[in-house]
Amino acid sequence: MFLVERHYIFQTAMLVRGVEFLCPFGAVCTEEELNEVLKRAQVFKYKVKQIDDDPVPDWENTDWTPVM
């Protein structure tokens, strides 16, 4: 199976020393690696803003996706 890496841009919520910060975050990875990449960055929820230079319409009004 051929895994395709994609370029993602997110609006994320991260915990740093117990304080929640909203921060844009970019990652290049496969969809299967995505959750682990976000965990390593201490992201606990996100909204997808863009995938491979294609903006996600109305991303601001989407629900936050939790990182499992």
Protein Blocks (a to p, Z undefined) as FASTA:
>chain_A
ZZddddddddddddeehiacdddddddddfklmmmmmmmnopabdcdfbgghiacehklm
pccdddZZ
